[in-house]
Amino acid sequence: METRVQFRIESETKKMAKQALEKKGISLSDALRAFLDKLAATEKVMTKEETWLKEQIEETFSRVDK
């Protein structure tokens, strides 16, 4: 399922970004889509074991800080 994303930026910023991307043969939409895909991929869902390990590490650092 696709969704539309709208946001506002300075017109000069948009113009310069489009120019830079056109030189590379990439549309502004494709560049933003690729950026968001890459960003979203960094938000990995942690397994139960990873969550447990993270909690253990945080608790250990908390005890060390005290």
PDB file of N, H, CA, C and O in Angstrom:
ATOM      1  N   MET A   1       0.843  -1.173   0.000  1.00  0.00           N
ATOM      2  CA  MET A   1       0.000   0.000   0.000  1.00  0.00           C
ATOM      3  C   MET A   1       0.893   1.243   0.000  1.00  0.00           C
ATOM      4  O   MET A   1       1.846   1.331   0.774  1.00  0.00           O
ATOM      5  N   GLU A   2       0.590   2.154  -0.833  1.00  0.00           N
ATOM      6  H   GLU A   2      -0.184   2.083  -1.462  1.00  0.00           H
ATOM      7  CA  GLU A   2       1.344   3.405  -0.900  1.00  0.00           C
ATOM      8  C   GLU A   2       0.560   4.526  -0.252  1.00  0.00           C
ATOM      9  O   GLU A   2      -0.668   4.487  -0.170  1.00  0.00           O
ATOM     10  N   THR A   3       1.288   5.519   0.204  1.00  0.00           N
ATOM     11  H   THR A   3       2.285   5.551   0.138  1.00  0.00           H
ATOM     12  CA  THR A   3       0.663   6.692   0.790  1.00  0.00           C
ATOM     13  C   THR A   3       1.389   7.931   0.286  1.00  0.00           C
ATOM     14  O   THR A   3       2.540   7.856  -0.144  1.00  0.00           O
ATOM     15  N   ARG A   4       0.733   9.028   0.340  1.00  0.00           N
ATOM     16  H   ARG A   4      -0.202   9.089   0.690  1.00  0.00           H
ATOM     17  CA  ARG A   4       1.312  10.288  -0.129  1.00  0.00           C
ATOM     18  C   ARG A   4       1.893  11.034   1.058  1.00  0.00           C
ATOM     19  O   ARG A   4       1.280  11.092   2.124  1.00  0.00           O
ATOM     20  N   VAL A   5       3.094  11.614   0.870  1.00  0.00           N
ATOM     21  H   VAL A   5       3.592  11.567   0.005  1.00  0.00           H
ATOM     22  CA  VAL A   5       3.741  12.418   1.896  1.00  0.00           C
ATOM     23  C   VAL A   5       3.908  13.821   1.335  1.00  0.00           C
ATOM     24  O   VAL A   5       4.433  14.001   0.236  1.00  0.00           O
ATOM     25  N   GLN A   6       3.463  14.802   2.087  1.00  0.00           N
ATOM     26  H   GLN A   6       3.037  14.656   2.980  1.00  0.00           H
ATOM     27  CA  GLN A   6       3.621  16.199   1.675  1.00  0.00           C
ATOM     28  C   GLN A   6       4.313  16.959   2.789  1.00  0.00           C
ATOM     29  O   GLN A   6       4.025  16.755   3.969  1.00  0.00           O
ATOM     30  N   PHE A   7       5.227  17.835   2.407  1.00  0.00           N
ATOM     31  H   PHE A   7       5.462  18.001   1.449  1.00  0.00           H
ATOM     32  CA  PHE A   7       5.871  18.703   3.381  1.00  0.00           C
ATOM     33  C   PHE A   7       6.330  19.966   2.686  1.00  0.00           C
ATOM     34  O   PHE A   7       6.390  20.020   1.458  1.00  0.00           O
ATOM     35  N   ARG A   8       6.647  20.959   3.452  1.00  0.00           N
ATOM     36  H   ARG A   8       6.598  20.915   4.450  1.00  0.00           H
ATOM     37  CA  ARG A   8       7.052  22.247   2.906  1.00  0.00           C
ATOM     38  C   ARG A   8       8.545  22.467   3.108  1.00  0.00           C
ATOM     39  O   ARG A   8       9.099  22.177   4.168  1.00  0.00           O
ATOM     40  N   ILE A   9       9.178  22.985   2.064  1.00  0.00           N
ATOM     41  H   ILE A   9       8.728  23.221   1.203  1.00  0.00           H
ATOM     42  CA  ILE A   9      10.573  23.403   2.141  1.00  0.00           C
ATOM     43  C   ILE A   9      10.697  24.720   1.380  1.00  0.00           C
ATOM     44  O   ILE A   9       9.797  25.100   0.631  1.00  0.00           O
ATOM     45  N   GLU A  10      11.787  25.395   1.572  1.00  0.00           N
ATOM     46  H   GLU A  10      12.519  25.087   2.180  1.00  0.00           H
ATOM     47  CA  GLU A  10      12.029  26.636   0.845  1.00  0.00           C
ATOM     48  C   GLU A  10      12.080  26.344  -0.652  1.00  0.00           C
ATOM     49  O   GLU A  10      12.630  25.325  -1.070  1.00  0.00           O
ATOM     50  N   SER A  11      11.515  27.224  -1.449  1.00  0.00           N
ATOM     51  H   SER A  11      11.068  28.052  -1.109  1.00  0.00           H
ATOM     52  CA  SER A  11      11.476  27.001  -2.894  1.00  0.00           C
ATOM     53  C   SER A  11      12.884  26.934  -3.486  1.00  0.00           C
ATOM     54  O   SER A  11      13.131  26.171  -4.420  1.00  0.00           O
ATOM     55  N   GLU A  12      13.800  27.728  -2.948  1.00  0.00           N
ATOM     56  H   GLU A  12      13.600  28.348  -2.189  1.00  0.00           H
ATOM     57  CA  GLU A  12      15.184  27.703  -3.450  1.00  0.00           C
ATOM     58  C   GLU A  12      15.849  26.357  -3.149  1.00  0.00           C
ATOM     59  O   GLU A  12      16.618  25.841  -3.961  1.00  0.00           O
ATOM     60  N   THR A  13      15.551  25.802  -1.994  1.00  0.00           N
ATOM     61  H   THR A  13      14.927  26.221  -1.334  1.00  0.00           H
ATOM     62  CA  THR A  13      16.103  24.494  -1.633  1.00  0.00           C
ATOM     63  C   THR A  13      15.595  23.433  -2.593  1.00  0.00           C
ATOM     64  O   THR A  13      16.363  22.596  -3.068  1.00  0.00           O
ATOM     65  N   LYS A  14      14.308  23.469  -2.876  1.00  0.00           N
ATOM     66  H   LYS A  14      13.684  24.148  -2.490  1.00  0.00           H
ATOM     67  CA  LYS A  14      13.725  22.500  -3.812  1.00  0.00           C
ATOM     68  C   LYS A  14      14.350  22.650  -5.189  1.00  0.00           C
ATOM     69  O   LYS A  14      14.695  21.658  -5.829  1.00  0.00           O
ATOM     70  N   LYS A  15      14.494  23.878  -5.642  1.00  0.00           N
ATOM     71  H   LYS A  15      14.213  24.684  -5.121  1.00  0.00           H
ATOM     72  CA  LYS A  15      15.061  24.144  -6.965  1.00  0.00           C
ATOM     73  C   LYS A  15      16.482  23.593  -7.065  1.00  0.00           C
ATOM     74  O   LYS A  15      16.825  22.923  -8.040  1.00  0.00           O
ATOM     75  N   MET A  16      17.310  23.877  -6.051  1.00  0.00           N
ATOM     76  H   MET A  16      17.031  24.420  -5.259  1.00  0.00           H
ATOM     77  CA  MET A  16      18.704  23.437  -6.081  1.00  0.00           C
ATOM     78  C   MET A  16      18.802  21.916  -5.984  1.00  0.00           C
ATOM     79  O   MET A  16      19.638  21.303  -6.648  1.00  0.00           O
ATOM     80  N   ALA A  17      17.956  21.311  -5.164  1.00  0.00           N
ATOM     81  H   ALA A  17      17.277  21.809  -4.624  1.00  0.00           H
ATOM     82  CA  ALA A  17      17.958  19.853  -5.033  1.00  0.00           C
ATOM     83  C   ALA A  17      17.557  19.194  -6.352  1.00  0.00           C
ATOM     84  O   ALA A  17      18.172  18.213  -6.769  1.00  0.00           O
ATOM     85  N   LYS A  18      16.531  19.731  -7.004  1.00  0.00           N
ATOM     86  H   LYS A  18      16.032  20.529  -6.664  1.00  0.00           H
ATOM     87  CA  LYS A  18      16.098  19.179  -8.289  1.00  0.00           C
ATOM     88  C   LYS A  18      17.197  19.288  -9.332  1.00  0.00           C
ATOM     89  O   LYS A  18      17.414  18.358 -10.108  1.00  0.00           O
ATOM     90  N   GLN A  19      17.892  20.419  -9.352  1.00  0.00           N
ATOM     91  H   GLN A  19      17.716  21.174  -8.721  1.00  0.00           H
ATOM     92  CA  GLN A  19      18.991  20.606 -10.306  1.00  0.00           C
ATOM     93  C   GLN A  19      20.093  19.579 -10.067  1.00  0.00           C
ATOM     94  O   GLN A  19      20.589  18.960 -11.009  1.00  0.00           O
ATOM     95  N   ALA A  20      20.471  19.404  -8.812  1.00  0.00           N
ATOM     96  H   ALA A  20      20.068  19.907  -8.047  1.00  0.00           H
ATOM     97  CA  ALA A  20      21.530  18.456  -8.478  1.00  0.00           C
ATOM     98  C   ALA A  20      21.130  17.030  -8.859  1.00  0.00           C
ATOM     99  O   ALA A  20      21.944  16.270  -9.382  1.00  0.00           O
ATOM    100  N   LEU A  21      19.884  16.675  -8.596  1.00  0.00           N
ATOM    101  H   LEU A  21      19.222  17.293  -8.170  1.00  0.00           H
ATOM    102  CA  LEU A  21      19.412  15.326  -8.896  1.00  0.00           C
ATOM    103  C   LEU A  21      19.259  15.091 -10.388  1.00  0.00           C
ATOM    104  O   LEU A  21      19.528  13.993 -10.877  1.00  0.00           O
ATOM    105  N   GLU A  22      18.824  16.123 -11.121  1.00  0.00           N
ATOM    106  H   GLU A  22      18.605  17.015 -10.724  1.00  0.00           H
ATOM    107  CA  GLU A  22      18.682  15.986 -12.572  1.00  0.00           C
ATOM    108  C   GLU A  22      20.020  15.660 -13.222  1.00  0.00           C
ATOM    109  O   GLU A  22      20.076  14.908 -14.196  1.00  0.00           O
ATOM    110  N   LYS A  23      21.094  16.225 -12.683  1.00  0.00           N
ATOM    111  H   LYS A  23      21.048  16.835 -11.892  1.00  0.00           H
ATOM    112  CA  LYS A  23      22.438  15.937 -13.200  1.00  0.00           C
ATOM    113  C   LYS A  23      22.787  14.465 -13.027  1.00  0.00           C
ATOM    114  O   LYS A  23      23.610  13.928 -13.767  1.00  0.00           O
ATOM    115  N   LYS A  24      22.169  13.817 -12.060  1.00  0.00           N
ATOM    116  H   LYS A  24      21.499  14.253 -11.458  1.00  0.00           H
ATOM    117  CA  LYS A  24      22.410  12.408 -11.797  1.00  0.00           C
ATOM    118  C   LYS A  24      21.334  11.515 -12.408  1.00  0.00           C
ATOM    119  O   LYS A  24      21.383  10.292 -12.280  1.00  0.00           O
ATOM    120  N   GLY A  25      20.370  12.132 -13.069  1.00  0.00           N
ATOM    121  H   GLY A  25      20.330  13.126 -13.174  1.00  0.00           H
ATOM    122  CA  GLY A  25      19.295  11.370 -13.693  1.00  0.00           C
ATOM    123  C   GLY A  25      18.295  10.804 -12.712  1.00  0.00           C
ATOM    124  O   GLY A  25      17.686   9.764 -12.964  1.00  0.00           O
ATOM    125  N   ILE A  26      18.122  11.491 -11.585  1.00  0.00           N
ATOM    126  H   ILE A  26      18.617  12.335 -11.380  1.00  0.00           H
ATOM    127  CA  ILE A  26      17.216  11.011 -10.537  1.00  0.00           C
ATOM    128  C   ILE A  26      16.154  12.073 -10.285  1.00  0.00           C
ATOM    129  O   ILE A  26      16.460  13.262 -10.187  1.00  0.00           O
ATOM    130  N   SER A  27      14.914  11.636 -10.181  1.00  0.00           N
ATOM    131  H   SER A  27      14.666  10.671 -10.260  1.00  0.00           H
ATOM    132  CA  SER A  27      13.849  12.594  -9.868  1.00  0.00           C
ATOM    133  C   SER A  27      13.865  12.893  -8.371  1.00  0.00           C
ATOM    134  O   SER A  27      14.374  12.104  -7.574  1.00  0.00           O
ATOM    135  N   LEU A  28      13.313  14.022  -8.007  1.00  0.00           N
ATOM    136  H   LEU A  28      12.900  14.663  -8.654  1.00  0.00           H
ATOM    137  CA  LEU A  28      13.216  14.401  -6.602  1.00  0.00           C
ATOM    138  C   LEU A  28      12.392  13.370  -5.836  1.00  0.00           C
ATOM    139  O   LEU A  28      12.751  12.988  -4.722  1.00  0.00           O
ATOM    140  N   SER A  29      11.296  12.923  -6.427  1.00  0.00           N
ATOM    141  H   SER A  29      11.004  13.233  -7.331  1.00  0.00           H
ATOM    142  CA  SER A  29      10.458  11.908  -5.772  1.00  0.00           C
ATOM    143  C   SER A  29      11.224  10.619  -5.534  1.00  0.00           C
ATOM    144  O   SER A  29      11.145  10.040  -4.450  1.00  0.00           O
ATOM    145  N   ASP A  30      11.970  10.161  -6.546  1.00  0.00           N
ATOM    146  H   ASP A  30      12.033  10.631  -7.426  1.00  0.00           H
ATOM    147  CA  ASP A  30      12.739   8.921  -6.385  1.00  0.00           C
ATOM    148  C   ASP A  30      13.822   9.071  -5.318  1.00  0.00           C
ATOM    149  O   ASP A  30      14.062   8.143  -4.546  1.00  0.00           O
ATOM    150  N   ALA A  31      14.472  10.225  -5.270  1.00  0.00           N
ATOM    151  H   ALA A  31      14.277  10.979  -5.897  1.00  0.00           H
ATOM    152  CA  ALA A  31      15.514  10.452  -4.273  1.00  0.00           C
ATOM    153  C   ALA A  31      14.929  10.464  -2.868  1.00  0.00           C
ATOM    154  O   ALA A  31      15.498   9.866  -1.955  1.00  0.00           O
ATOM    155  N   LEU A  32      13.803  11.136  -2.684  1.00  0.00           N
ATOM    156  H   LEU A  32      13.341  11.623  -3.425  1.00  0.00           H
ATOM    157  CA  LEU A  32      13.171  11.183  -1.365  1.00  0.00           C
ATOM    158  C   LEU A  32      12.645   9.810  -0.965  1.00  0.00           C
ATOM    159  O   LEU A  32      12.740   9.424   0.201  1.00  0.00           O
ATOM    160  N   ARG A  33      12.095   9.073  -1.920  1.00  0.00           N
ATOM    161  H   ARG A  33      12.019   9.386  -2.867  1.00  0.00           H
ATOM    162  CA  ARG A  33      11.600   7.721  -1.643  1.00  0.00           C
ATOM    163  C   ARG A  33      12.759   6.825  -1.186  1.00  0.00           C
ATOM    164  O   ARG A  33      12.625   6.073  -0.221  1.00  0.00           O
ATOM    165  N   ALA A  34      13.897   6.910  -1.888  1.00  0.00           N
ATOM    166  H   ALA A  34      14.006   7.521  -2.672  1.00  0.00           H
ATOM    167  CA  ALA A  34      15.066   6.101  -1.536  1.00  0.00           C
ATOM    168  C   ALA A  34      15.582   6.478  -0.145  1.00  0.00           C
ATOM    169  O   ALA A  34      15.945   5.607   0.646  1.00  0.00           O
ATOM    170  N   PHE A  35      15.611   7.777   0.145  1.00  0.00           N
ATOM    171  H   PHE A  35      15.316   8.484  -0.498  1.00  0.00           H
ATOM    172  CA  PHE A  35      16.058   8.226   1.462  1.00  0.00           C
ATOM    173  C   PHE A  35      15.165   7.672   2.568  1.00  0.00           C
ATOM    174  O   PHE A  35      15.657   7.158   3.573  1.00  0.00           O
ATOM    175  N   LEU A  36      13.852   7.779   2.378  1.00  0.00           N
ATOM    176  H   LEU A  36      13.453   8.196   1.562  1.00  0.00           H
ATOM    177  CA  LEU A  36      12.915   7.302   3.397  1.00  0.00           C
ATOM    178  C   LEU A  36      12.966   5.779   3.539  1.00  0.00           C
ATOM    179  O   LEU A  36      12.837   5.256   4.646  1.00  0.00           O
ATOM    180  N   ASP A  37      13.153   5.068   2.426  1.00  0.00           N
ATOM    181  H   ASP A  37      13.258   5.493   1.527  1.00  0.00           H
ATOM    182  CA  ASP A  37      13.290   3.612   2.496  1.00  0.00           C
ATOM    183  C   ASP A  37      14.522   3.233   3.318  1.00  0.00           C
ATOM    184  O   ASP A  37      14.469   2.334   4.157  1.00  0.00           O
ATOM    185  N   LYS A  38      15.627   3.928   3.066  1.00  0.00           N
ATOM    186  H   LYS A  38      15.671   4.658   2.384  1.00  0.00           H
ATOM    187  CA  LYS A  38      16.869   3.644   3.792  1.00  0.00           C
ATOM    188  C   LYS A  38      16.709   3.987   5.278  1.00  0.00           C
ATOM    189  O   LYS A  38      17.148   3.228   6.142  1.00  0.00           O
ATOM    190  N   LEU A  39      16.094   5.108   5.567  1.00  0.00           N
ATOM    191  H   LEU A  39      15.737   5.725   4.866  1.00  0.00           H
ATOM    192  CA  LEU A  39      15.863   5.505   6.952  1.00  0.00           C
ATOM    193  C   LEU A  39      14.976   4.496   7.662  1.00  0.00           C
ATOM    194  O   LEU A  39      15.268   4.101   8.790  1.00  0.00           O
ATOM    195  N   ALA A  40      13.905   4.079   7.020  1.00  0.00           N
ATOM    196  H   ALA A  40      13.668   4.401   6.104  1.00  0.00           H
ATOM    197  CA  ALA A  40      12.972   3.124   7.617  1.00  0.00           C
ATOM    198  C   ALA A  40      13.660   1.784   7.884  1.00  0.00           C
ATOM    199  O   ALA A  40      13.351   1.113   8.868  1.00  0.00           O
ATOM    200  N   ALA A  41      14.584   1.398   7.018  1.00  0.00           N
ATOM    201  H   ALA A  41      14.835   1.944   6.218  1.00  0.00           H
ATOM    202  CA  ALA A  41      15.283   0.125   7.196  1.00  0.00           C
ATOM    203  C   ALA A  41      16.140   0.118   8.457  1.00  0.00           C
ATOM    204  O   ALA A  41      16.453  -0.949   8.984  1.00  0.00           O
ATOM    205  N   THR A  42      16.522   1.294   8.945  1.00  0.00           N
ATOM    206  H   THR A  42      16.267   2.161   8.517  1.00  0.00           H
ATOM    207  CA  THR A  42      17.337   1.352  10.154  1.00  0.00           C
ATOM    208  C   THR A  42      16.506   1.119  11.409  1.00  0.00           C
ATOM    209  O   THR A  42      17.057   0.887  12.485  1.00  0.00           O
ATOM    210  N   GLU A  43      15.203   1.177  11.280  1.00  0.00           N
ATOM    211  H   GLU A  43      14.755   1.364  10.406  1.00  0.00           H
ATOM    212  CA  GLU A  43      14.309   0.981  12.421  1.00  0.00           C
ATOM    213  C   GLU A  43      13.901  -0.491  12.517  1.00  0.00           C
ATOM    214  O   GLU A  43      12.726  -0.839  12.404  1.00  0.00           O
ATOM    215  N   LYS A  44      14.890  -1.327  12.725  1.00  0.00           N
ATOM    216  H   LYS A  44      15.845  -1.044  12.818  1.00  0.00           H
ATOM    217  CA  LYS A  44      14.665  -2.764  12.789  1.00  0.00           C
ATOM    218  C   LYS A  44      13.872  -3.126  14.036  1.00  0.00           C
ATOM    219  O   LYS A  44      14.106  -2.573  15.110  1.00  0.00           O
ATOM    220  N   VAL A  45      12.952  -4.036  13.892  1.00  0.00           N
ATOM    221  H   VAL A  45      12.763  -4.486  13.019  1.00  0.00           H
ATOM    222  CA  VAL A  45      12.201  -4.534  15.034  1.00  0.00           C
ATOM    223  C   VAL A  45      13.100  -5.512  15.793  1.00  0.00           C
ATOM    224  O   VAL A  45      13.653  -6.446  15.212  1.00  0.00           O
ATOM    225  N   MET A  46      13.231  -5.284  17.077  1.00  0.00           N
ATOM    226  H   MET A  46      12.782  -4.525  17.549  1.00  0.00           H
ATOM    227  CA  MET A  46      14.105  -6.128  17.879  1.00  0.00           C
ATOM    228  C   MET A  46      13.386  -7.398  18.307  1.00  0.00           C
ATOM    229  O   MET A  46      12.189  -7.388  18.598  1.00  0.00           O
ATOM    230  N   THR A  47      14.141  -8.490  18.339  1.00  0.00           N
ATOM    231  H   THR A  47      15.113  -8.498  18.103  1.00  0.00           H
ATOM    232  CA  THR A  47      13.594  -9.748  18.834  1.00  0.00           C
ATOM    233  C   THR A  47      13.477  -9.664  20.353  1.00  0.00           C
ATOM    234  O   THR A  47      13.993  -8.733  20.971  1.00  0.00           O
ATOM    235  N   LYS A  48      12.804 -10.629  20.944  1.00  0.00           N
ATOM    236  H   LYS A  48      12.384 -11.385  20.443  1.00  0.00           H
ATOM    237  CA  LYS A  48      12.675 -10.668  22.407  1.00  0.00           C
ATOM    238  C   LYS A  48      14.058 -10.752  23.058  1.00  0.00           C
ATOM    239  O   LYS A  48      14.315 -10.114  24.079  1.00  0.00           O
ATOM    240  N   GLU A  49      14.941 -11.547  22.453  1.00  0.00           N
ATOM    241  H   GLU A  49      14.732 -12.065  21.623  1.00  0.00           H
ATOM    242  CA  GLU A  49      16.281 -11.705  23.008  1.00  0.00           C
ATOM    243  C   GLU A  49      17.072 -10.404  22.934  1.00  0.00           C
ATOM    244  O   GLU A  49      17.785 -10.053  23.875  1.00  0.00           O
ATOM    245  N   GLU A  50      16.947  -9.692  21.826  1.00  0.00           N
ATOM    246  H   GLU A  50      16.368  -9.977  21.062  1.00  0.00           H
ATOM    247  CA  GLU A  50      17.644  -8.413  21.676  1.00  0.00           C
ATOM    248  C   GLU A  50      17.096  -7.382  22.664  1.00  0.00           C
ATOM    249  O   GLU A  50      17.848  -6.595  23.238  1.00  0.00           O
ATOM    250  N   THR A  51      15.776  -7.401  22.851  1.00  0.00           N
ATOM    251  H   THR A  51      15.165  -8.041  22.385  1.00  0.00           H
ATOM    252  CA  THR A  51      15.157  -6.486  23.809  1.00  0.00           C
ATOM    253  C   THR A  51      15.653  -6.791  25.214  1.00  0.00           C
ATOM    254  O   THR A  51      15.985  -5.876  25.968  1.00  0.00           O
ATOM    255  N   TRP A  52      15.705  -8.077  25.574  1.00  0.00           N
ATOM    256  H   TRP A  52      15.435  -8.820  24.962  1.00  0.00           H
ATOM    257  CA  TRP A  52      16.189  -8.481  26.890  1.00  0.00           C
ATOM    258  C   TRP A  52      17.639  -8.035  27.087  1.00  0.00           C
ATOM    259  O   TRP A  52      17.984  -7.480  28.130  1.00  0.00           O
ATOM    260  N   LEU A  53      18.483  -8.278  26.083  1.00  0.00           N
ATOM    261  H   LEU A  53      18.202  -8.729  25.236  1.00  0.00           H
ATOM    262  CA  LEU A  53      19.893  -7.895  26.178  1.00  0.00           C
ATOM    263  C   LEU A  53      20.046  -6.389  26.326  1.00  0.00           C
ATOM    264  O   LEU A  53      20.860  -5.926  27.125  1.00  0.00           O
ATOM    265  N   LYS A  54      19.279  -5.625  25.573  1.00  0.00           N
ATOM    266  H   LYS A  54      18.618  -6.001  24.924  1.00  0.00           H
ATOM    267  CA  LYS A  54      19.335  -4.166  25.673  1.00  0.00           C
ATOM    268  C   LYS A  54      18.954  -3.714  27.085  1.00  0.00           C
ATOM    269  O   LYS A  54      19.604  -2.842  27.662  1.00  0.00           O
ATOM    270  N   GLU A  55      17.905  -4.308  27.629  1.00  0.00           N
ATOM    271  H   GLU A  55      17.377  -5.016  27.160  1.00  0.00           H
ATOM    272  CA  GLU A  55      17.474  -3.959  28.985  1.00  0.00           C
ATOM    273  C   GLU A  55      18.564  -4.295  30.006  1.00  0.00           C
ATOM    274  O   GLU A  55      18.804  -3.527  30.937  1.00  0.00           O
ATOM    275  N   GLN A  56      19.219  -5.435  29.830  1.00  0.00           N
ATOM    276  H   GLN A  56      19.024  -6.060  29.073  1.00  0.00           H
ATOM    277  CA  GLN A  56      20.282  -5.839  30.742  1.00  0.00           C
ATOM    278  C   GLN A  56      21.447  -4.857  30.694  1.00  0.00           C
ATOM    279  O   GLN A  56      22.006  -4.494  31.729  1.00  0.00           O
ATOM    280  N   ILE A  57      21.804  -4.435  29.502  1.00  0.00           N
ATOM    281  H   ILE A  57      21.350  -4.729  28.661  1.00  0.00           H
ATOM    282  CA  ILE A  57      22.903  -3.481  29.335  1.00  0.00           C
ATOM    283  C   ILE A  57      22.539  -2.142  29.967  1.00  0.00           C
ATOM    284  O   ILE A  57      23.353  -1.543  30.670  1.00  0.00           O
ATOM    285  N   GLU A  58      21.317  -1.673  29.719  1.00  0.00           N
ATOM    286  H   GLU A  58      20.655  -2.160  29.149  1.00  0.00           H
ATOM    287  CA  GLU A  58      20.884  -0.399  30.294  1.00  0.00           C
ATOM    288  C   GLU A  58      20.863  -0.457  31.820  1.00  0.00           C
ATOM    289  O   GLU A  58      21.267   0.497  32.484  1.00  0.00           O
ATOM    290  N   GLU A  59      20.389  -1.579  32.378  1.00  0.00           N
ATOM    291  H   GLU A  59      20.060  -2.354  31.838  1.00  0.00           H
ATOM    292  CA  GLU A  59      20.378  -1.732  33.828  1.00  0.00           C
ATOM    293  C   GLU A  59      21.796  -1.739  34.394  1.00  0.00           C
ATOM    294  O   GLU A  59      22.055  -1.149  35.443  1.00  0.00           O
ATOM    295  N   THR A  60      22.708  -2.405  33.700  1.00  0.00           N
ATOM    296  H   THR A  60      22.498  -2.884  32.848  1.00  0.00           H
ATOM    297  CA  THR A  60      24.099  -2.460  34.148  1.00  0.00           C
ATOM    298  C   THR A  60      24.710  -1.067  34.158  1.00  0.00           C
ATOM    299  O   THR A  60      25.355  -0.684  35.134  1.00  0.00           O
ATOM    300  N   PHE A  61      24.517  -0.311  33.099  1.00  0.00           N
ATOM    301  H   PHE A  61      23.993  -0.622  32.306  1.00  0.00           H
ATOM    302  CA  PHE A  61      25.052   1.056  33.055  1.00  0.00           C
ATOM    303  C   PHE A  61      24.403   1.935  34.132  1.00  0.00           C
ATOM    304  O   PHE A  61      25.056   2.805  34.708  1.00  0.00           O
ATOM    305  N   SER A  62      23.132   1.703  34.392  1.00  0.00           N
ATOM    306  H   SER A  62      22.601   0.997  33.924  1.00  0.00           H
ATOM    307  CA  SER A  62      22.443   2.466  35.426  1.00  0.00           C
ATOM    308  C   SER A  62      23.073   2.187  36.790  1.00  0.00           C
ATOM    309  O   SER A  62      23.294   3.114  37.569  1.00  0.00           O
ATOM    310  N   ARG A  63      23.364   0.914  37.084  1.00  0.00           N
ATOM    311  H   ARG A  63      23.184   0.162  36.451  1.00  0.00           H
ATOM    312  CA  ARG A  63      24.005   0.557  38.349  1.00  0.00           C
ATOM    313  C   ARG A  63      25.403   1.148  38.438  1.00  0.00           C
ATOM    314  O   ARG A  63      25.804   1.620  39.502  1.00  0.00           O
ATOM    315  N   VAL A  64      26.145   1.133  37.352  1.00  0.00           N
ATOM    316  H   VAL A  64      25.820   0.750  36.488  1.00  0.00           H
ATOM    317  CA  VAL A  64      27.502   1.686  37.329  1.00  0.00           C
ATOM    318  C   VAL A  64      27.467   3.187  37.595  1.00  0.00           C
ATOM    319  O   VAL A  64      28.318   3.718  38.310  1.00  0.00           O
ATOM    320  N   ASP A  65      26.480   3.864  37.017  1.00  0.00           N
ATOM    321  H   ASP A  65      25.790   3.432  36.436  1.00  0.00           H
ATOM    322  CA  ASP A  65      26.352   5.310  37.217  1.00  0.00           C
ATOM    323  C   ASP A  65      26.058   5.672  38.675  1.00  0.00           C
ATOM    324  O   ASP A  65      26.436   6.747  39.142  1.00  0.00           O
ATOM    325  N   LYS A  66      25.381   4.764  39.391  1.00  0.00           N
ATOM    326  H   LYS A  66      25.074   3.891  39.011  1.00  0.00           H
ATOM    327  CA  LYS A  66      25.029   5.037  40.798  1.00  0.00           C
ATOM    328  C   LYS A  66      26.248   4.820  41.627  1.00  0.00           C
ATOM    329  O   LYS A  66      26.204   4.988  42.846  1.00  0.00           O
TER     330      LYS A  66
END
